[in-house]
Amino acid sequence: MTGFARTAGTFHGQGWAWELRSVNGRSLDLRLRLPPGLDGLEAEVRARAGKRLTRGNVTIGLQLEAGAATGRVRLNAQVLDDVLAIAETIRARVGGPLPSAEALMAVRGVIEAGEGTPSEADRTALQTALLAGFDAALDGLVAMRRIEGASVAAALARHVDTIEALTAAATRAPGRTPEAIRARLAADVARLFEQQPALDEQRLHQEAALLATRADIQEEIDRLQAHVAQAREILAAGGAAGRRLDFLAQEFGREANTLCSKSNDVDLTRIGLDLKAAVDQLREQVQNLE
């Protein structure tokens, strides 16, 4: 399932933004990118995403702007002493007055703005605000995936209709009737007797009957019809259906392969090949469904 969502906001003058991106995947793979110092959010973010998503490769990123400086402006005495010592050395060599206070304050590092250490209450409040923003972004991602899911479900329903129509065509195929199978085998047996009259007629007829039994595709047709009904039930129920439909697609493919292997009729083989193509299209679309 593909999708994108973004939410942004501020907390005490500090800007933040969540970005969530999702692409197709057979299972749920969450990849997080959190700013330093906020690694403690990872477990909660994973838990919340896991409750709402079941499939897809999802990238979750949080951007956090630098907040306004807190604490008082302070003098770095060590840097000031170093600057004054250098100024005195220069004045002793070339003469001139010492630098003014304004000039010294302009030297980088002499005056520092302390960041301060946020309290535990401030950290907790920030995390609460960020998680609320994440929930909003997750709502947006789920909504976008739901829209795509509705479109995919409609396409899947069309593929299931095609599979049902081809199954019905295989049921009606004249070449699959026991009479047609026996007639083809009888003709093959007759040709063998013309070429090899010494063949054991009884044994040959027994083998022909066995081949006729193996060529019957009624079981495959019954299972295909059952799978069609189950697929429609899953699509009608809604919700997370990707994995169940993925399993059904494999079962559809197995029955289509067996039907083709049993076929000894040109029309039935063509139907079987069309059926395999429809199943492949179904399997490909299922990968886009949660």
C-alpha positions in Angstrom: 0.0 0.0 0.0 1.3 3.4 -1.0 0.7 6.6 0.8 2.1 9.8 2.3 1.1 12.0 5.2 2.7 15.0 6.9 1.8 17.0 10.1 3.6 19.9 11.6 3.3 22.1 14.6 5.2 24.0 17.4 5.8 23.4 21.1 6.9 26.3 23.2 8.4 27.9 20.0 10.1 24.8 18.8 8.9 23.5 15.4 8.4 19.9 14.6 7.2 17.9 11.5 6.3 14.2 11.0 6.5 12.7 7.5 5.2 9.2 6.8 5.7 7.4 3.5 4.4 3.9 2.6 5.2 1.6 -0.3 4.0 -1.9 -1.1 5.4 -4.8 1.0 4.4 -8.4 1.8 4.7 -7.7 5.6 5.0 -4.6 7.8 8.5 -3.0 7.9 8.8 0.2 9.9 11.8 2.4 9.4 12.2 5.2 11.9 14.4 8.4 11.7 14.2 10.3 14.9 16.4 13.3 16.1 19.0 12.7 18.7 17.6 12.7 22.2 14.2 11.4 21.2 15.0 7.7 20.8 12.7 7.0 23.7 9.8 7.7 21.3 10.6 4.8 19.0 8.9 2.0 21.0 5.7 3.9 21.3 5.7 5.0 17.7 6.2 1.4 16.6 3.4 0.2 18.8 0.9 2.8 17.5 1.8 2.2 13.9 1.6 -1.6 14.4 -2.0 -1.3 15.6 -3.1 0.6 12.5 -1.0 -1.0 9.7 -0.4 -4.6 8.8 1.5 -4.5 5.5 3.9 -2.2 3.6 7.4 -0.7 3.9 6.7 2.4 6.0 9.3 5.2 6.6 8.6 7.4 9.6 10.7 10.6 10.0 10.6 13.4 12.6 12.2 16.8 12.0 12.8 19.0 15.1 13.9 22.6 14.8 16.2 24.1 17.3 14.1 25.8 20.1 14.6 29.2 21.6 17.6 29.4 23.9 16.9 29.2 27.6 19.0 30.3 30.5 21.1 33.5 31.0 23.8 35.0 28.9 27.2 34.3 30.5 30.8 35.4 30.1 33.4 32.8 29.1 36.3 34.0 31.3 38.8 31.6 29.9 38.2 32.8 26.3 38.3 36.5 27.5 41.7 35.9 29.3 43.1 34.4 26.1 41.9 37.3 24.0 43.3 39.8 26.4 46.7 38.0 26.5 46.9 38.1 22.7 45.9 41.7 22.6 48.6 42.6 25.2 51.2 40.8 23.2 50.2 42.6 20.0 50.2 46.0 21.9 53.7 45.4 23.3 55.1 44.8 19.8 53.3 47.5 17.8 51.9 49.8 20.4 48.4 51.2 20.7 45.5 51.0 23.2 43.9 47.8 24.5 40.7 46.8 22.7 37.5 48.3 24.0 34.9 46.2 25.9 32.5 46.4 22.9 35.3 44.9 20.7 36.0 42.2 23.2 32.3 41.3 23.4 32.1 40.9 19.6 34.8 38.2 19.7 33.2 34.8 19.1 33.1 32.7 22.3 33.5 35.5 24.8 29.8 35.8 25.4 27.7 32.6 25.4 23.9 32.0 25.6 23.3 29.0 27.8 20.8 26.4 26.5 19.8 25.3 29.8 18.6 21.8 30.7 14.9 21.1 30.2 13.0 19.7 33.1 11.5 16.2 33.1 8.1 17.8 32.9 9.1 19.7 29.8 10.5 16.6 28.1 7.3 14.7 28.9 5.1 17.5 27.6 7.2 17.6 24.4 6.9 13.9 23.8 3.1 14.1 24.4 2.8 16.8 21.8 5.0 14.9 19.3 3.0 11.7 19.7 -0.3 13.6 19.2 1.2 14.9 16.0 2.3 11.4 15.0 -1.3 10.1 15.5 -2.6 12.8 13.2 -0.1 11.9 10.5 -0.9 8.2 11.0 -4.6 9.0 10.5 -3.8 10.7 7.2 -1.7 7.8 6.0 -4.4 5.3 6.8 -7.0 7.4 5.1 -4.9 7.6 1.9 -4.2 3.9 2.0 -7.9 3.2 2.5 -8.7 5.2 -0.7 -6.1 3.2 -2.6 -7.4 0.0 -1.1 -10.9 0.6 -2.4 -9.6 1.1 -5.9 -7.4 -2.1 -5.6 -10.4 -4.1 -4.2 -12.5 -3.1 -7.3 -9.7 -4.3 -9.6 -9.4 -7.6 -7.6 -13.1 -8.1 -7.9 -12.8 -7.8 -11.7 -10.0 -10.4 -11.8 -12.1 -12.8 -9.6 -15.0 -12.3 -12.1 -12.6 -13.3 -15.0 -11.5 -16.4 -13.1 -15.1 -17.4 -12.5 -16.0 -16.9 -16.2 -13.0 -19.0 -17.3 -13.9 -21.7 -14.8 -17.4 -21.8 -16.2 -16.0 -22.0 -19.7 -13.8 -25.0 -18.6 -16.9 -26.6 -17.2 -18.7 -26.3 -20.5 -15.7 -27.3 -22.6 -16.9 -30.2 -24.8 -13.4 -31.8 -24.7 -13.6 -32.4 -20.9 -16.6 -34.7 -20.9 -15.9 -38.4 -20.1 -17.4 -39.3 -23.5 -15.0 -37.0 -25.4 -12.0 -38.3 -23.4 -13.0 -41.9 -24.0 -13.4 -41.3 -27.7 -9.9 -39.7 -28.0 -8.4 -42.6 -26.1 -10.3 -45.2 -28.2 -8.9 -43.6 -31.3 -5.4 -43.6 -29.9 -5.8 -47.3 -28.9 -7.1 -48.2 -32.4 -4.1 -46.6 -34.0 -1.7 -48.5 -31.7 -3.4 -51.8 -32.6 -2.9 -51.0 -36.3 0.8 -50.5 -35.7 1.3 -53.2 -33.1 -1.4 -56.0 -33.4 0.4 -58.1 -30.7 -0.3 -55.6 -27.9 -2.4 -56.9 -25.0 -5.8 -55.5 -25.7 -7.1 -55.9 -22.2 -4.1 -54.3 -20.6 -4.2 -51.4 -23.1 -7.9 -50.7 -22.3 -7.1 -50.7 -18.5 -4.4 -48.1 -19.0 -6.7 -46.1 -21.2 -9.4 -46.1 -18.5 -6.8 -45.0 -15.9 -5.7 -42.1 -18.1 -9.3 -41.1 -18.6 -9.8 -41.0 -14.8 -6.7 -38.9 -14.4 -7.8 -36.5 -17.1 -11.0 -35.5 -15.3 -10.8 -31.9 -14.1 -14.0 -31.8 -12.0 -12.1 -31.6 -8.7 -10.1 -28.6 -10.0 -13.3 -26.9 -11.2 -15.0 -27.5 -7.8 -12.0 -26.0 -5.9 -11.8 -23.0 -8.3 -15.5 -22.3 -7.7 -15.0 -22.6 -3.9 -12.0 -20.2 -4.0 -14.0 -17.7 -6.1 -16.7 -17.7 -3.4 -14.2 -17.3 -0.6 -12.4 -14.4 -2.4 -15.7 -12.5 -2.8 -16.5 -13.0 0.9 -13.1 -11.6 1.9 -13.5 -8.6 -0.4 -17.0 -8.0 0.9 -15.9 -8.2 4.6 -13.3 -5.4 4.1 -10.5 -4.7 6.5 -7.0 -6.2 6.2 -7.4 -8.8 3.5 -4.0 -8.8 1.7 -2.5 -11.9 3.3 -5.6 -14.0 3.0 -6.1 -13.1 -0.6 -2.4 -13.7 -1.2 -2.9 -17.3 0.0 -6.0 -17.7 -2.2 -4.0 -16.4 -5.2 -1.5 -19.2 -4.7 -4.4 -21.8 -4.5 -5.9 -20.4 -7.7 -2.5 -20.8 -9.4 -2.1 -24.4 -8.2 -5.5 -25.4 -9.6 -4.9 -23.6 -12.9 -1.6 -25.4 -13.3 -3.2 -28.8 -12.6 -6.0 -28.1 -15.1 -3.4 -27.3 -17.8 -1.4 -30.4 -17.0 -4.5 -32.7 -17.2 -5.9 -31.1 -20.4 -5.6 -33.1 -23.6 -7.8 -30.7 -25.6 -6.8 -27.6 -27.4 -9.7 -25.5 -26.2 -9.3 -26.6 -22.6 -5.6 -25.8 -22.7 -6.3 -22.3 -24.0 -8.8 -21.8 -21.2 -6.2 -23.0 -18.7 -3.6 -20.6 -20.0 -6.0 -17.7 -19.9 -6.8 -18.8 -16.3 -3.2 -18.7 -15.3 -2.8 -15.2 -16.8 -5.8 -14.0 -14.8 -4.4 -15.5 -11.6 -1.1 -13.8 -12.2 -2.9 -10.4 -12.5 -4.8 -11.2 -9.3 -1.6 -12.1 -7.5 0.1 -8.9 -8.7 -2.7 -6.7 -7.5 -3.0 -8.4 -4.1 0.5 -7.1 -3.3 -1.0 -3.6 -3.3 -3.6 -4.5 -0.7 -3.2 -4.3 3.0 
